[in-house]
Amino acid sequence: MSAPVAPRVPLGDPSVTGRDGAWGDFGLGGEFDGVRLSGRAADALGPGPDGGAADLTDVTFRDCVLAGADLSQLRLDRCRWEGSLLEDVFADRLAAARSGWRHMVVRRMRAGLLDLVDAKVNGLYVTQAKIGSLDLRRASVSDVLIEDASIEDLDLSEARVTRLALRDVRVARLVVAGAVLRDVDLRSADLRTVGPVAGLRGAVISARQLEALAPAFAEEFGLRVL
């Protein structure tokens, strides 16, 4: 049996822009284009129209660098991220449902909840991240590499996932209910809990992982082991 096809991700930082920008400076059509952003965005933008989280819905980040940025208390639904770098970024909750991520690098992210429900993710490299919950339910995911990271909850329910690799990643709970997986490489991941195990169809695991998951397989399929 051949090895899974490796994801095609950016080999270096996709953006090297050095021009400083401000969170309130939107370009034409609500775009940040080729700028460097840092600091706590919500403080610079102020509360949204409803008095809640600052609103960056539908904003595009193109060829940007977000370095040392705090993305807490932001609404980033339907935002578009293209050819950008997120480095040393923090968010207690990053709400980015139905967003698009293309040709991106994320390095040293700390997030309590990363909400990417119904998102489209293509060409994403994540390293040295610590994420409480990564929610990719119903997302379309292709060419994603996550390495040297810790994720408490990774939810791929009903997601379509092609060429995803987890390398040296600790996942406390992986949910794959209704997922469609192809060339998903989990061999070097530390998987604590997986369910339902039938949802792993299309993934590649190691013999050691298969042995560790054997009790879950037996329980799910109603097997008695005597």
Residue pairs with C-beta under 8 A, 6 or more apart in sequence:
3 185
3 204
4 163
4 165
4 183
4 184
4 185
4 204
5 163
5 183
6 145
6 163
6 165
6 185
7 142
7 143
7 144
7 145
7 163
7 164
7 165
8 123
8 143
8 163
9 123
9 124
9 125
9 143
9 144
9 145
10 103
10 104
10 105
10 123
10 125
13 65
13 85
13 105
14 63
14 83
14 84
14 85
14 103
14 104
14 105
15 34
15 63
15 64
15 65
15 83
15 84
15 85
16 65
17 34
17 35
17 36
17 63
17 64
17 65
18 36
19 34
19 35
19 36
20 35
20 36
21 32
21 35
21 36
21 37
21 64
22 37
22 44
23 37
23 39
23 41
23 44
23 45
24 44
24 45
25 32
25 35
26 32
26 59
27 33
29 60
30 58
30 59
30 60
31 59
31 60
31 61
31 62
32 59
32 60
32 61
32 62
32 64
33 60
33 62
33 63
33 64
34 62
34 63
34 64
35 64
35 65
36 64
36 65
36 66
36 67
37 64
37 65
37 66
37 67
37 69
38 66
38 67
38 68
38 69
39 68
39 69
39 70
40 69
40 70
40 72
41 54
41 56
41 69
41 70
41 71
41 74
42 53
42 54
42 70
42 72
42 73
42 74
45 54
45 55
45 56
45 74
46 54
47 53
47 54
48 54
48 55
48 75
49 55
52 75
53 73
53 74
53 75
53 95
54 73
54 74
54 75
55 74
55 75
56 74
56 75
56 76
56 79
57 75
57 76
57 77
57 78
57 79
58 77
58 78
58 79
59 76
59 79
59 80
60 79
60 80
60 81
60 82
61 79
61 80
61 81
61 82
61 84
62 80
62 82
62 83
62 84
63 82
63 83
63 84
64 84
64 85
65 84
65 85
65 87
66 84
66 85
66 86
66 87
66 89
67 85
67 87
67 88
67 89
68 87
68 88
68 89
69 86
69 88
69 89
69 90
70 89
70 90
70 91
71 89
71 90
71 91
71 94
72 90
72 91
72 92
72 93
73 92
74 91
74 94
74 95
75 95
76 94
76 95
76 96
76 99
77 95
77 96
77 97
77 98
77 99
78 97
78 98
78 99
79 96
79 99
79 100
80 99
80 100
80 102
81 99
81 100
81 101
81 102
81 104
82 100
82 102
82 103
82 104
83 102
83 103
83 104
84 104
84 105
85 104
85 105
85 106
85 107
86 104
86 105
86 106
86 107
86 109
87 105
87 106
87 107
87 108
88 107
88 108
89 106
89 108
89 109
89 110
89 111
90 109
90 110
90 111
91 109
91 110
91 111
91 112
91 114
92 111
92 112
92 113
93 111
93 112
93 113
93 115
94 111
94 113
94 114
94 115
95 115
96 114
96 115
96 116
96 119
97 115
97 116
97 117
97 118
97 119
98 117
98 118
98 119
99 116
99 119
99 120
100 119
100 120
100 121
101 116
101 119
101 120
101 121
101 122
101 123
101 124
102 122
102 123
103 122
103 123
104 123
104 124
104 125
105 124
105 125
105 126
106 124
106 125
106 126
106 127
106 129
107 126
107 127
107 128
107 129
108 127
108 128
108 129
109 126
109 128
109 129
109 130
109 131
110 129
110 130
110 131
111 129
111 130
111 131
111 132
112 131
112 132
112 133
113 132
113 133
113 135
114 131
114 133
114 134
114 135
115 135
116 134
116 135
116 136
116 139
117 135
117 136
117 137
117 138
117 139
118 137
118 138
118 139
119 136
119 139
119 140
120 139
120 140
121 136
121 139
121 140
121 141
121 142
121 144
122 140
122 141
122 142
122 143
123 142
123 143
123 144
124 143
124 144
124 145
125 144
125 145
126 144
126 145
126 146
126 147
126 149
127 146
127 147
127 148
127 149
128 148
128 149
129 146
129 149
129 150
129 151
130 149
130 150
131 149
131 150
131 151
131 152
132 151
132 152
132 153
133 151
133 152
133 153
133 155
134 151
134 153
134 154
134 155
135 153
135 155
136 154
136 155
136 156
136 159
136 161
137 155
137 156
137 157
137 158
137 159
138 157
138 158
138 159
139 156
139 159
139 160
140 159
140 160
141 156
141 159
141 160
141 161
141 162
141 164
142 161
142 162
142 163
142 164
143 162
143 163
144 161
144 163
144 164
144 165
145 164
145 165
145 167
146 164
146 165
146 166
146 167
146 169
147 165
147 166
147 167
147 168
147 169
148 167
148 168
148 169
149 168
149 169
149 170
150 169
150 170
151 169
151 170
151 171
151 172
152 171
152 172
152 173
153 172
153 173
153 175
154 171
154 173
154 174
154 175
155 175
156 174
156 175
156 176
156 179
156 181
156 199
157 175
157 176
157 177
157 178
157 179
158 177
158 178
158 179
159 179
159 180
160 179
160 180
161 179
161 180
161 181
161 182
161 184
162 182
162 183
162 184
163 182
163 183
163 184
164 181
164 183
164 184
164 185
165 184
165 185
166 185
166 186
166 188
166 189
167 185
167 188
167 189
168 188
168 189
169 188
169 189
169 190
170 189
170 190
170 192
171 189
171 190
171 191
171 192
172 192
172 193
173 192
173 193
173 194
173 195
174 191
174 193
174 194
174 195
175 195
175 199
176 194
176 195
176 196
176 199
176 200
176 203
177 195
177 196
177 199
178 199
179 199
180 202
181 199
181 200
181 201
181 202
181 203
182 202
183 202
183 204
184 202
184 203
184 204
185 203
185 204
186 200
186 203
186 204
186 205
186 209
187 204
187 205
187 206
187 209
188 206
189 209
191 205
191 209
191 212
191 213
193 216
194 200
194 213
194 216
195 216
195 220
196 220
197 213
197 216
197 217
197 220
198 220
205 213
217 223
218 224
218 225
